[in-house]
């Protein structure tokens, strides 16, 4: 037979929607005490841990679902964030947004995502639309912000100093040093570059870091060793097309440093069609360490930036600011890591291919 506690639990569930008052009545405490624990408010600090555990256990047993609208009206908050991204399906943006989603979900926040494809008018238009829909702050991914959106904002791959905006930035100089020192240590001096598009938010800083590092290492960068990619294309086809142009301009290159992993994958395909083996004839280094990098054939040597972690840091930084836990930080630096795989090897004797 059912005991009294089980019967009481069943009666509460059968009564319909489980409310905060239902949970309070079930545990024999005031609604204010239960509310403080379930909303993790400042008042909960004075409540004994055993009581907190009892309230949380009861909420789980009763399958209590907080009323979002009541919570929003009570606190005058929406618990909603706006995510502004260049593209949702590209390897870079999807990994960052995955990290954002993971953290926001753990904190019971909701988010809207808008895609601008590097159209500044859409960035402005969509920012205003999100504000009208009640978002409390923004996370911008690979987005040039001409001005601060008017709400607390965190930019991933942002490099502009704007009031109210925290930039999550990779140390591009260290990243360039890791990649180029690796190639130089393998004997490469004739290194070609697939330079990033002008509209990509990391492109300018990364290219400057590459030039500074080449100067430090004594690596020449003549114009024919560089191809600037100029299409808005998130597929390997762009790296494929521009690598063929690069090799036509400088057929005796022994290594290629690509702007990102997607371009590097296209580069490997193009080199294969030109009759060149990777890495025996030409070494290839990518950037980002996307999910497919380790499983490509050959697996890709690349500079890793922890994209999922950067998304989580962005979300945590924004929520800490909204909740008053942390003051505004102007920038947060992320350290890169070189991941050495199969797409790089020592240059052939004399740098010549047979």
N, C-alpha and C positions, 0 to 999 in steps of 0.2 A: 504493500500500500504506500501511497505517496505520503511523505511527511508534511508537516504544516508549512515549512518554508517553501517546498516545491509547489504546494497548492496556492500559496500566496503569490509566488512568481507567475504561475499560470494565469491567475485572476488578473494580474496587472497587464500581462501581454494580451489577454483576450479582451480587455477593456478598450482596445483601439490603440491609437498613437501614443507611444510612451513619451511623456513630457518630463521636464526637469522636476516638476512637482511630484510626478509618479515615482521617480528615483528617490527623491527626498523622503516621501512617505514610506517607501520600501525599506530604507535604511534607518528610519526614525530620526532624521536630522532636518534642520531647517533648509528651505530652498536656497537661501543665501549661502549657507556653508557648502552645499552641493555645487552651486553655481561657481563659487570661488575655486573649487578643486577642478571641475571639468573645464573651466576656462583658463586655468593656471594663472589666476590674477594675483596681484600683490597680497591680497588678504589671505591667500592659501598658505603663505609662509608660516603663519601662526597655528595652522591646523596640524595635529599630530600625524606622523607618517602612517600609523596603523589605521587612522580614520580615513586618510586619503586612499589607502589601498582598498578599504571596504567600499568606499564610494565608487572607485574605478571598477572594481569587480562587479558591483551591482549594475553599473551602466552597461558593462559588457553582457552580463546575463540577460538584462532586459532589452538588449539591442537598441539602446538609446541613441537617437540621431538628433543632434542639435539643430534647432530651427535657424537656418542661415539668415533668413530675413529678419527675424526677431533680434538675432545677435547684431546684425548690421544696423538696425534702427536704434538699438540700445546703445551701441558704441559709436554710432555715426561713422561707421567704416564699412567698406565693401570687401575687404580681404582679397582684392583682385589686383593683379599686376599686368601691365602691358609689355609684351615682348616684340621688339621691332627688329626684324631680320632681313637680310638681303635675299635669302632663298631658304626654303624649309627643307628641301630634299638634298642639298649638297652635303658632302661628307663632313665638311668643317662645321657648318651651321647646325646640322642635325645632332652632332655629338655635343655641342655646347648646349643646345636647347634641351637635350636629354638630361644633362646635369641640372639645368634650371628646373625642369619639371620634377626631377627626383626630390630636390630639396623643398620646393614649394608644396608638393604633395604631402611631404612629411610634416609640414607646418600648417596643413589645412588651408592653404591659399589656392586660389584659382587664377588662371591667366588667359589672356587673349593674345594671339599671335597675328601680326600683320607682316606682309611681304612687300618690299619696295623695289627690288631689282635695280638698286642704285639710282632711282629717280628721286631727286631732292624734293620735288613737289609732293610726291606721295608720302615721303617721310613727314613733312609738315602736316599734310592733310590727315594722315592716319593717326599722328600723335594727338591732334585735336579731337578726332573722333573717339579715341580711347579715353581721353580726359572727360569727354561728355558722357561716356558710359561708366564713369566712376572709378577708373583705375587709380590706385594710390601711388604708383611709381612706375618707372620704366627700366627695362633691361634691353640695351641695344647691342645687337650682334653684327659685327662686320658692317658697321653703319657710320658714315660721315655725318656727324651732327653739326649743322651750321650754327645752332644756338641751343642753349639748354631748353628742354621741353617744358619747363615750368613746374615739374614735380621732381622729387628725388630720383636720380637716375644713375645706373651703373652701365658702363660701356665695356663690352668685351671686344678687344682689338680696337679700342678707341685711343686716339693720341692727341686730341685737342683738349687744352685746358679750358674748361667751361665751368662757370659757377654752378655748384650743386651737382656736378657730375663726378663720379668715381671711375677711373680708368683701370681696368684689369689688363695689364700689358705684359707681354713676354719680353725678356731681355734679349733683344735681337742681336746686339753685339756679341754676346756670349754664344748665341745660336750660330752666328756666322763663323765665329772662331772654332767652334766644335767641328762643324762640317768641313771647313776649308783646311784646318790643321790636319784632319784625318786624311784628306786627299793629298796634301803635301807630304805627309808622312809616308804615303804609299808611292811617292815619286812623281805625282802629277803636277805639271806646271801649265799645261795647255788645257785650261778649264773653261768650258763654255757655260753660259748662264741663260736660263729661261726666266726673264724678269717678269714680275707681276704686273697686272693691269693697273693703270693710273687710278682707277676708281676703287680699287681694293684698299681698305683702310690700313692694312699692314705694309703695303707695297713700298711706299717712300722710305719708311724707317728701315725696312729690311734691306733695301738696296743700298742705302747709305752705310749700313753696318757691313755689308759685303765689300763695298769699295774700301772702307777703312781697314778691314781685315786683310784684304789683298795687299794694300799698301804696307801694312805691318809685316806680312809674310814675303813680300817681294814677288808677288804673283801679278803678272801683267794682265790687263783687261782691255785689249784693243777693241775697237768698235765691232769688228766682225765676229768677236767671241760672244756677243750679246744679242739676243732677240727679245724685244719687249712684246709680250702677248697683249693683244688689244681687243679681244672679244669677250663678251659676257657669256661664257660657256663653262658649265660645271662638269663637263664630261672629259675623258682622256683624249678626245679628238683634238682639243686645242693643243695639248702638249705634243701630240702626234704631228700635227701640221707644222707647228713652229720648230720642232726638232729637225724636220726635213729642210726647212729654210736655214736653220743654224748650221747644219752639216754641209749644206751647199756653199755657205760663206766661209766655213772653216773646217774642211774635211779631215784635218789631222788632229782634231781634238782628242784627248784621251779621257776626259771626264766631263760630265754635265751636272750642274747644280740647278735643280728645278725649283720654281717658286713654291710649289706644293706637291703633295703625293700624287694627286690626280694627273697633273702635268707630267710627273716622272713616269707614271704608268704608260701614258701616251708616248713618251720619249722612248721607252724600252721597245715598244711595238715598232716605232718608226726606225730605230736602229736595226732591229731584226730584218725589216724589209730592205734596208740598205746593205744587207749582208754582213752586219757587224754584230759581234757577240757581246752580251753584257754578263759579267764584267771583263771578260778576257780582252776585248778590244777597247771598249769604252765603259768606264764606271759611271754609275748614276746615283745621285743623292737626292732624296725628296725632302719634304718639310711637312710636319703635322703629326705623322704616325696615325693615319686613319685606320679603321678596323681591318681593311683589306691589305694593308701594307705587308703584314707578316705572311700572308697567304698567296701573294702574287708569285709568279715564277719568272725570274728569281725573286726571292723575298727582298724587300726594299730597305736599303740603308737610309735612315731618315733622321731628321731632328724632331724629337717628340716634344710637342706642347700638350699638356694634359687637358684636352678639350672638355671632357666631362667634368673634371675637377674645377676648371675655370668657370663653367656654368654654375656649379654648386656654390663656388665662392661668390660669384656675382649675386646669386639669389640670397645667400646668407647675409652678404654685405648690405643689400637693399633692405631686407627685413629687419636687420639689427638697427638700421637707421630709422625705419618707420616705427619700430617698437620702442625707440629711445634708448636702446642698449649701447649703441656706439655712436660717436660723432662722425661727421663727414670726413672721409679719407679722400685725398685728391688722387692717389694712385696706389695700386697694389701690384708689385712685381712678381712674376712667375718665372722660375728658372727652367730652362730647356735641358734636354738630355739627348745625347747622340745614341741612337740604336743602330749598331752595326750588324748588317745581315749579308745577304749574298750578292747584292748588286754592286759592290765595290771590291776591288783587288789591286794589288801592286801593278804599277805600269810596266809594260813590256820593256825589255832592255833597250835603252835609247829612245823610248817613247814611240817606236815604230810598230806598225801592224804588218803582218805577213799576209 
